[in-house]
Amino acid sequence: MNKDFIQYQAQTTPHPLGLEVIDAKGSYVYTSDGQKHLDFVAGVSATSLGHCYPAVIKAIKEQADKYLHVMVYGEYAQAPAVEFSKLLAQNLPNPLNKVYLVNSGTEAIEGSLKLARRATRRTQILAAKNAYHGNTMGSLSLMNFEERQKPFRPLVGDVDFIEFNNEEDLNQITEKTAAVILETIQGGGGFIQPKNNYLKKVKARCEAVGALLILDEIQPGFGRTGKLFGFENYEVVPDIMAIGKGMGGGLPVGAFVASEELMDLLSDKPKMGHITTFGGNPLVAAACHATLKTILETALMAETLEKEKRFRELLVHPLINEVRGKGLMLAAIVDSEEIANQVILDCKEKGLILFWLLFEKRAVRITPPLTISMEEIEEGCGIIIDVLNKIKNNA
Ligand SMILES: Cc1ncc(COP(=O)(O)O)c(C=O)c1O
């Protein structure tokens, strides 16, 4: 299968991991060579309830027996999308009470940017250096990496950059600013948390000049940091929130959420200010609803912090400088990029799935399903420590 994968499917890197997947259940992925792999990555923070969580599969099957796509987003009332949006809104602080469903994280960002410009009638967007918000043109415009932007210019205009956690840079937020967009916890940049009430200060400055705060919760969202959304850890509420990844229990999805007052601007002047065919797809929305209900009704969110503690106890080694992040959004920062590469590749051979972060090259990503057990955490961390010992002994 790998040969056809390389030949017929467009590739994103010259060296894909290339596991030949035949099955995946719970915290494990099974491959065609008969191997079982413990998954510490969860499809890059997306399969929050593990692979094929029974309530999600049940919801998908029941919906598949009723109806699939029947109409473009926003025209017909369809129970899965209505029930999911209602449950989500009921569990969010004011004024986040209206949900626009789309198909991916990057689309949620595009919708958020459009809404901010439409609402403020301003154009400037301030994004953070080292941020990642997706790969469509708007999201790519928010990524301050020359190497990544240059081949695709011209991008979306009037985007400027501030440094995450730098309070002096808040002066750049002015009456010209439509929105400041930040990841609540910087992901690709190295799982960096906001410090010293940074997000509160950003929000206050936005309010003072009439700009909006967009928080990208696509990775921290849906329980990964011990709260339903990451911002709840930092006493701030965004004007617009972008979500995706863990929301769909393994199906592709995204959404942006704002107040009714803001969101209604997208349906008037111009009408259809934002439209999508498949947003709110009934199968996907049924999976979202089952996922959210499970996260709300089980102890998974609270257990996330216990599991973080266990990871921190176990991931102690002379080659690990630091474990960054919160909840089950963790990164072991090792001495060098070479060591990070070796850990990820050697662990793969030993049946443990790890992955890189986009920009922080010394990081080993640990974002397992929220359903991972303490025994599985111990098993996986044992493999990491064994591999690190070998690397240290061979140095
Ligand atoms: C913080 C953040 N924002 C946006 C995205 C883009 O989401 P998608 O890949 O679903 O478009 C990602 C994906 O990795 C992400 O981590």
The ligand as an SDF file (V2000), in Angstrom:
LIG
                    3D

 16 16  0  0  0  0  0  0  0  0999 V2000
   -3.9940   25.9480   16.2880 C   0  0  0  0  0  0  0  0  0  0  0  0
   -4.4440   25.4560   14.9450 C   0  0  0  0  0  0  0  0  0  0  0  0
   -5.2050   26.2480   14.1770 N   0  0  0  0  0  0  0  0  0  0  0  0
   -5.6540   25.8570   12.9830 C   0  0  0  0  0  0  0  0  0  0  0  0
   -5.3460   24.6170   12.4740 C   0  0  0  0  0  0  0  0  0  0  0  0
   -5.8440   24.2070   11.1110 C   0  0  0  0  0  0  0  0  0  0  0  0
   -6.8070   23.2070   11.2210 O   0  0  0  0  0  0  0  0  0  0  0  0
   -7.1020   22.2750    9.9350 P   0  0  0  0  0  0  0  0  0  0  0  0
   -5.8640   21.4810    9.6750 O   0  0  0  0  0  0  0  0  0  0  0  0
   -8.2880   21.4540   10.3720 O   0  0  0  0  0  0  0  0  0  0  0  0
   -7.4290   23.1870    8.8220 O   0  0  0  0  0  0  0  0  0  0  0  0
   -4.5350   23.7640   13.2240 C   0  0  0  0  0  0  0  0  0  0  0  0
   -4.1340   22.4560   12.6920 C   0  0  0  0  0  0  0  0  0  0  0  0
   -3.1280   21.8830   13.0310 O   0  0  0  0  0  0  0  0  0  0  0  0
   -4.0780   24.1850   14.4990 C   0  0  0  0  0  0  0  0  0  0  0  0
   -3.3010   23.4060   15.2610 O   0  0  0  0  0  0  0  0  0  0  0  0
  1  2  1  0
  2  3  1  0
  2 15  2  0
  3  4  2  0
  4  5  1  0
  5  6  1  0
  5 12  2  0
  6  7  1  0
  7  8  1  0
  8  9  2  0
  8 10  1  0
  8 11  1  0
 12 13  1  0
 12 15  1  0
 13 14  2  0
 15 16  1  0
M  END
$$$$
